Structures are given as structure tokens and as C-alpha cells.
Amino acid sequence: MIEPTTGQPCAATVIFNLPEYRVLSAALTAFGVRRITVESTGVPGCPACGVVSARVKDRRLQRLRDVPLAGAVVVLWRKRRWFCDEPACPRGSFTEATDEVPRRARSTRRLLHALVDAVIRSGRAALEAARAHGVSWWLAQTALDAAAATLPDVDLLAPKRLGIDEHRYRSVRWYRADEASPWVRVEPWMTTIVDLDTGQVLGIVDGRDSTGVGDWLFARPLAWRLGVEVVAIDPSAAFRKALRMWLPRTAVSVDAFHLVQLANQAVTEARQRLSQEIKGRRGRAVDPGWANRRLLLRGAETLSGRGRARLRAVFESDDPTGQLQAAWEAKEQLRTLLASGALEEARDHLRILEGLVEAAPTVETKRLLRTVKRWWNEIEVLITTGATTAKVEANNTAIKNIKRTGRGFRNPDNYRSRILLRSAAQTAA
């Protein structure tokens, strides 16, 4: 039987499991706190000349912050100071350091990694994670900042398809300059820029206008911008302006969900307007149109037989002008248009939509048709490439969870780092 020639670590060292360290002693203090004394196992070299030392000058105890081990533990490192045996070295002595506890560090790397994992992967608040590990919020934030600094540079990536959409950073605020000035409503928005192929968040910029997105795109290298083939946005003129300025050769796609949302909004506004014009009041539960208001927004192909019968009853009993049915038909025709598989088919559906609006022109349907024509080039790109902002919306949902977990954020830099770290972790997973 072959016996190993190297010594095996003691049981306490195996359980403590701190790389490059061994447990010297474990004791219980008078207050019931466990105290573990450790010592590094390696022989370090001089940081100035690199010569490995063989003589210990002195030892002192340094308290380390470490992960809880079945509860709170006080970890003491018996830190050695070594003589430098190189006569030409300007340093006479030096203090040892390890990969787990670098120079001038007071916390182990595994503690910092545990804090980052608790916040980013487990979705806990930084303060909650810090309390669970027995450290301050500042240490947890320092670990998060250090992790954010290791993220790959966006300029080194080569995305082909981008998605851009906005989300609200904080709740609505009201401000005024002085007592005589009027109150001004301020909505703090931020814009998310996502790689549609990987789903990773590439950037978070202030506002939802062309300036923020344009400045972010301008900061990217020319080769990076030339490599982008398609950008998906919602029907935002501000985003389109920034893209036309800084990505003039890139095809722009408009998201189908937002167009259908505009069509549903047209149906709702038509129903509300007709209720005021015909009945002189808002809709009530006794009105078939109001009672089935959500049914009007459902896709026609998803309706059951009973749902279709209820919809016909709405048009027969609560739509004497036929305008509500016209708005609903225009909405359904737009949905059919967006589901087209080829450009020729989409153009045929556009002509049908124009005929429906011309036969029953209303304020809502004419505005919807104008929007479709204004964004027709982007709709053609949508039908050709299928690029949507679905992955951007998925990231916005994750961002909302981050805000809820943290009970909101005051510091925008911390807010951005949380989002970028969480997105990078999800992409790597």
C-alpha cells in the first residue's frame, strides 16, 4: 500500500477551509464567541526583490473579516513579518500576504465573493447581505464596486443587434425653484441598451431623449457602431433621431407590442369618447361596452364562441354609430399586418387597413393610420428581421425587481452597477 509522503491537514483546517491557511487553535471566549487563530502555510518572497525569505522577524495578530461558519466567528491571523535575506534589497523586512488576503486587506476574498453572490445571484439587498455576514453596508458596496470594475469593456464587445427602451428610475417628484415659482413635475427616467443576441445589458443612460442615447453611441468606437446591423425600439421619435445621427447605416425595427398597444389605446379612447357623446357620461357597469372593455382588447383569434357572441352584442346594442366596431376592426387588421411573413403580404394588409379607415374615419383610427405610415420603414424591418424589444422588456422586469429589493436607489452609480452585474451574471449562467 502506497502511503502519501505529505502531511495531511488537521480536522479544524479542513472544516475551516480557508485556502493557504491552517488552523492553529480554536477556543470559546468567556462571552461564548468562537475564536479561531490561523497562520499562512506558504513562505513568501520579498515584494521588492522577489527573494524567498527563511527568517521570521516577528509575529502579530490581525483580525480578519470572514464568512460566518455555523454562526459568527472571530478569525485571528497570526501574521508574520519576515527578514529579506538579499543584502542589496532596500527593504530590510516585509509583511506576508496571500491571495486570499492581499496586502492592506482586512477581509478575505471569499467573504467579498459571498457578498457579491448574495446581492447579484440571490437577489438580496446589499444591507441585508451585509447584516447576514456581520459586516457594514460600505464593505458590501465596496465588494460590488470591485466586481463591477471587472466587467468586460463594452467597446470590446461586438453586438450585431441592439434593443433600446426606457424605464422609470425613481417615482415622480415635484420641485419648484422658490415660493413664487410653480411646481414642476419631474419623472426620472433611464434608458436601457441591450444586446438582443445575448440579452446582456450594455449600458444605462439618463433620460429617455435623444441626447442620452446619442452620447452613449458617440462614445463607442466607429468599428463598434459599424458592426451593429439592427436596432429595435418602441415608437419613440427621440430614439429614432439618435439612431439616424450616430447609426445611419443601421436598420431600425419598431416593436410590435408597442404598436398593438397603440391600437388598443385607440379602441379604448373611441369607447370613452362615444360614451361621452351619446350618453353624456362615463361608462358604467350597466353599459355593455364598459362591461366588456377588456374583451375589446383581446385578440380575435383568442376569443371563444361565447366571447365572440358577447362582442357582437356590444356592437349591436352599445354602438349605434358603428365607430367602436370600426376601431376594433382597425386594431385587428394592424395585428394581422404585423404578423405578416413577407413584405408584399404586409403591404396588402396595409391597403386593407387604409380602406377600413377610409370607410369609417374617426379621430382614433386616422391617428393610428398616420402612426403606421410614419413608422412604415421600421415596420418593414420588423417583418424582415423579427427584431423586437422583448429582451429589453425582460431586463426592465428584472430591473424593477432590483429596485423593489433595494427599496429604491438614491445613487445612480450604485443603481447601474447592480443592473450591469446582475445582467452579466445571468448571461454567463
C-alpha positions in Angstrom: 0.0 0.0 0.0 1.4 3.4 -1.0 1.4 6.0 1.8 1.3 9.7 0.9 4.5 11.5 1.9 2.9 14.9 2.5 1.3 15.7 5.8 -2.5 15.8 5.9 -4.2 19.0 7.4 -5.9 18.7 10.7 -9.6 18.4 11.0 -10.1 22.0 12.0 -8.2 23.2 9.0 -10.3 21.0 6.7 -13.5 22.3 8.2 -12.4 25.9 8.2 -11.4 25.5 4.6 -9.5 28.8 4.0 -7.0 28.3 1.2 -3.3 28.8 2.1 -4.1 28.8 5.8 -4.0 26.3 8.7 -5.8 26.5 12.0 -3.6 26.9 15.0 -6.2 26.9 17.7 -9.9 27.2 18.3 -11.3 28.4 21.5 -14.5 29.7 23.1 -14.3 33.0 24.8 -15.9 34.0 28.1 -18.7 35.6 26.2 -19.5 32.5 24.2 -17.8 33.7 21.0 -15.8 31.2 19.0 -12.3 32.4 18.2 -10.1 30.8 15.6 -6.4 31.5 15.1 -4.9 30.8 11.8 -1.5 31.0 10.1 -0.5 31.1 6.5 1.2 27.9 5.1 3.4 29.4 2.4 6.8 31.1 2.6 6.5 34.4 0.8 9.0 36.3 -1.3 10.1 39.9 -0.8 7.8 42.2 -2.8 10.8 44.4 -3.7 13.4 41.8 -4.9 11.4 38.5 -5.0 13.9 36.6 -2.9 12.2 33.9 -0.7 12.7 34.6 2.9 13.6 32.0 5.5 13.8 34.0 8.7 10.8 35.3 10.7 11.3 38.7 12.3 8.2 38.8 14.5 4.5 37.9 14.6 1.4 39.8 15.5 -2.3 39.0 15.5 -4.6 40.6 12.9 -8.4 40.2 13.0 -9.9 39.2 9.7 -13.5 39.6 8.4 -14.6 36.2 7.1 -17.8 34.4 6.1 -19.9 33.1 9.1 -19.1 29.4 9.8 -22.2 28.0 11.5 -22.6 31.4 13.1 -20.4 34.3 13.9 -16.7 33.6 14.3 -13.7 35.8 15.3 -10.8 35.0 13.0 -7.3 36.0 14.1 -4.4 35.7 11.7 -1.0 35.2 13.3 0.7 37.4 10.7 4.5 37.0 10.3 7.0 39.7 9.4 10.0 38.3 7.5 13.6 39.4 7.0 14.7 39.9 3.5 17.9 37.9 3.0 19.1 39.9 0.0 21.8 42.4 1.0 21.2 44.6 -2.0 17.5 44.9 -1.3 16.4 48.3 0.1 13.8 46.6 2.2 15.0 45.0 5.4 11.8 43.2 6.2 8.3 42.8 4.9 4.9 41.5 6.0 3.5 38.4 4.4 0.4 38.5 2.2 -1.7 35.8 0.4 -4.1 35.6 -2.5 -6.9 35.2 0.0 -5.9 38.3 2.0 -3.9 40.7 -0.2 -1.8 43.5 1.2 -3.6 46.1 3.3 -6.7 43.9 3.2 -8.8 43.1 6.3 -11.3 40.9 4.6 -11.0 37.5 2.9 -11.7 37.2 -0.8 -14.3 34.5 -0.1 -16.2 37.0 2.1 -16.2 39.6 -0.7 -17.3 36.9 -3.2 -20.1 35.8 -0.9 -21.4 39.3 -0.5 -21.5 39.8 -4.3 -23.2 36.4 -4.8 -25.8 37.2 -2.2 -26.7 40.5 -3.8 -26.3 39.7 -7.5 -27.2 36.0 -7.8 -29.5 35.5 -4.8 -31.2 38.9 -5.3 -30.8 40.2 -1.8 -30.4 43.8 -0.8 -26.9 45.0 0.0 -27.8 45.9 3.5 -29.5 42.6 4.2 -26.5 40.7 2.8 -24.1 42.8 4.9 -26.0 42.2 8.1 -26.2 38.4 7.4 -22.4 38.3 7.0 -21.7 40.6 10.0 -20.2 43.5 8.1 -21.1 47.0 7.2 -23.0 48.2 4.1 -19.9 50.0 3.0 -17.9 46.8 2.7 -20.7 45.2 0.7 -20.8 48.2 -1.6 -17.0 48.1 -2.0 -17.2 44.5 -3.0 -19.9 45.3 -5.6 -17.9 48.2 -7.0 -14.8 46.0 -7.3 -16.9 43.3 -9.1 -18.4 45.9 -11.4 -14.8 47.1 -12.3 -14.0 43.6 -13.6 -16.9 43.6 -16.1 -15.8 43.4 -19.7 -15.5 46.7 -21.6 -18.5 47.4 -23.8 -16.2 48.7 -26.5 -14.5 45.2 -26.8 -17.8 43.5 -27.5 -19.3 43.2 -31.0 -23.1 43.2 -30.8 -25.0 42.8 -34.0 -28.5 43.6 -32.8 -29.4 46.1 -30.1 -32.6 46.9 -28.2 -33.4 50.2 -26.6 -36.2 51.0 -24.2 -36.8 53.3 -21.2 -37.8 52.6 -17.6 -38.6 54.8 -14.6 -35.6 55.2 -12.3 -37.5 56.7 -9.4 -41.0 57.8 -8.5 -42.4 61.0 -9.8 -41.1 64.1 -8.0 -42.4 67.7 -7.7 -40.0 70.6 -7.5 -40.0 74.3 -7.6 -37.2 76.9 -7.5 -38.7 79.2 -4.9 -42.0 80.0 -3.2 -43.2 82.1 -6.1 -42.4 79.5 -8.8 -44.9 76.9 -9.9 -44.5 73.3 -9.0 -42.8 71.3 -11.8 -43.5 67.6 -12.3 -40.2 65.6 -12.9 -40.2 62.0 -14.0 -36.7 60.5 -13.5 -36.3 58.1 -16.5 -33.4 56.0 -17.6 -32.8 54.1 -20.9 -31.7 50.5 -21.1 -29.5 49.4 -24.0 -29.4 45.6 -24.5 -27.6 43.1 -26.8 -30.6 41.3 -28.4 -28.5 38.2 -29.2 -27.2 37.6 -25.6 -29.8 39.6 -23.6 -27.0 41.3 -21.7 -27.4 45.0 -20.7 -24.7 47.0 -22.3 -25.5 50.4 -20.9 -27.8 52.5 -18.7 -28.1 56.2 -19.7 -30.0 59.1 -18.0 -33.3 60.3 -19.5 -35.3 58.9 -22.4 -34.4 61.5 -25.1 -32.0 61.5 -28.0 -29.2 63.2 -26.0 -28.5 60.4 -23.6 -28.7 57.6 -26.2 -26.7 59.7 -28.7 -23.9 60.5 -26.2 -23.7 56.8 -25.4 -23.5 55.7 -29.0 -21.0 58.6 -29.8 -18.7 57.2 -27.0 -18.4 53.8 -28.8 -15.7 53.3 -31.4 -16.5 53.7 -35.1 -15.9 50.0 -35.8 -18.3 49.1 -33.0 -21.0 51.2 -34.4 -20.5 50.0 -38.0 -20.9 46.4 -36.7 -24.4 47.0 -35.5 -26.9 45.7 -38.1 -30.4 46.1 -36.4 -31.7 48.2 -33.5 -35.2 47.5 -32.1 -37.0 50.4 -30.4 -40.5 51.4 -29.4 -42.2 54.1 -31.4 -40.0 56.8 -30.0 -39.0 59.7 -32.2 -36.2 60.6 -29.8 -34.6 57.2 -30.1 -35.0 57.2 -33.9 -33.4 60.6 -34.1 -30.3 59.4 -32.1 -30.0 56.3 -34.3 -30.3 58.2 -37.5 -27.5 60.5 -36.3 -25.0 58.0 -34.9 -26.0 54.7 -36.7 -27.1 56.0 -40.1 -26.4 52.7 -41.8 -28.2 50.5 -39.3 -31.7 49.2 -39.9 -34.2 50.3 -37.2 -37.1 48.0 -36.2 -40.1 49.1 -34.3 -41.5 46.8 -31.6 -44.8 45.0 -32.5 -46.1 45.0 -28.9 -46.0 48.8 -28.6 -47.8 49.2 -32.0 -50.6 46.9 -30.8 -50.6 48.8 -27.5 -51.3 52.0 -29.5 -54.1 50.2 -31.4 -55.7 49.0 -28.1 -55.4 52.6 -26.8 -57.3 53.8 -29.9 -60.1 51.3 -29.2 -60.3 52.5 -25.5 -60.3 56.2 -26.5 -63.0 55.6 -29.1 -65.2 53.8 -26.5 -64.7 56.6 -23.9 -65.4 59.3 -26.5 -68.6 57.6 -27.7 -69.9 57.2 -24.2 -69.5 60.9 -23.5 -71.1 61.9 -26.9 -74.1 59.5 -26.8 -74.8 59.1 -23.1 -73.2 62.3 -21.8 -71.3 60.5 -19.0 -68.6 57.9 -18.4 -69.2 54.3 -18.9 -70.9 52.2 -16.2 -71.2 48.6 -15.3 -74.7 48.5 -17.0 -73.2 49.6 -20.3 -72.2 46.6 -22.5 -69.2 48.5 -23.9 -67.8 49.2 -20.5 -68.6 45.8 -19.0 -66.7 44.1 -21.9 -64.0 46.7 -22.2 -61.2 44.1 -21.7 -62.8 41.8 -24.2 -62.4 44.6 -26.8 -58.7 44.4 -26.3 -58.4 40.7 -26.7 -57.0 39.2 -29.9 -59.8 38.0 -32.2 -58.2 34.6 -32.6 -58.1 34.0 -28.9 -61.8 34.6 -28.4 -64.1 31.7 -27.6 -67.5 31.2 -29.1 -69.1 32.8 -26.1 -66.6 35.7 -26.3 -67.5 36.4 -29.9 -71.2 36.4 -29.1 -70.6 38.9 -26.3 -68.6 41.1 -28.6 -71.3 41.0 -31.3 -73.9 42.0 -28.6 -71.7 45.0 -27.7 -71.6 46.3 -31.3 -75.3 45.7 -31.8 -76.6 47.2 -28.5 -74.0 49.8 -27.5 -72.5 51.1 -30.7 -75.2 52.9 -32.7 -72.7 54.8 -34.8 -70.5 51.8 -35.7 -67.4 53.7 -34.8 -66.4 51.4 -31.9 -66.6 48.4 -34.2 -64.5 50.3 -36.8 -61.8 51.0 -34.3 -61.8 47.3 -33.2 -61.6 46.2 -36.8 -58.7 48.6 -37.5 -56.9 47.2 -34.4 -57.3 43.6 -35.6 -56.2 44.5 -39.1 -53.0 46.0 -37.6 -52.3 42.9 -35.7 -52.8 40.8 -38.8 -50.4 43.2 -40.6 -47.7 42.8 -38.0 -48.0 39.0 -38.2 -47.2 39.0 -41.9 -44.5 36.8 -43.1 -43.4 38.8 -46.2 -43.4 42.5 -47.2 -45.8 42.0 -50.1 -48.3 40.4 -47.7 -47.8 43.3 -45.3 -48.4 45.9 -48.0 -51.7 44.1 -48.9 -52.8 44.3 -45.3 -51.8 48.0 -45.2 -54.1 48.7 -48.1 -56.9 46.9 -46.3 -56.3 49.0 -43.2 -56.4 52.1 -45.3 -59.7 51.0 -46.7 -61.2 50.4 -43.3 -60.1 53.8 -42.1 -61.4 55.5 -45.2 -64.8 53.8 -44.9 -65.3 54.8 -41.2 -62.9 57.6 -40.4 -62.7 58.5 -36.8 -60.2 60.6 -34.8 -58.6 57.5 -33.3 -58.4 55.3 -36.4 -56.9 58.2 -38.5 -54.3 58.9 -35.9 -53.5 55.1 -35.8 -53.1 55.0 -39.6 -50.8 58.1 -39.6 -48.6 56.4 -37.0 -48.4 53.2 -39.0 -47.4 55.2 -42.2 -44.9 57.3 -40.3 -43.2 54.1 -39.0 -43.7 52.0 -42.1 -40.0 51.7 -42.9 -39.3 50.4 -39.3 -42.3 48.0 -39.7 -40.8 46.6 -42.8 -37.5 46.0 -40.9 -39.6 44.3 -38.1 -41.2 42.0 -40.6 -37.9 41.2 -42.4 -35.7 40.7 -39.3 -38.2 39.9 -36.5 -36.2 42.1 -34.1 -38.2 43.2 -31.1 -37.5 44.7 -27.7 -38.7 41.6 -25.9 -35.3 41.0 -24.2 -35.2 44.7 -23.2 -38.6 44.3 -21.5 -37.3 41.2 -19.8 -34.4 43.2 -18.4 -36.7 46.0 -17.4 -38.7 43.5 -15.4 -35.5 42.3 -13.7 -34.6 46.0 -13.0 -37.9 46.5 -11.3 -37.2 43.5 -9.0 -33.8 45.1 -8.2 -35.5 48.4 -7.3 -38.0 46.6 -5.1 -35.4 44.6 -3.3 -33.3 47.7 -2.6 -36.4 49.8 -1.7 -35.3 52.2 -4.4 -31.9 53.8 -5.1 -30.6 57.3 -4.5 -27.2 56.8 -6.0 -27.5 56.3 -9.8 -24.0 54.8 -10.0 -24.9 52.1 -7.5 -28.1 51.5 -9.4 -26.2 51.0 -12.7 -23.7 48.7 -11.2 -26.4 46.4 -9.7 -28.1 46.2 -13.1 -24.9 45.5 -15.1 -23.7 42.9 -12.6 -27.0 41.1 -12.5 -27.2 41.1 -16.3 -23.7 39.8 -16.7 -24.3 37.0 -14.2 -27.5 35.9 -16.0 -25.7 36.0 -19.3 -22.8 33.9 -18.0 -25.3 31.4 -16.5 
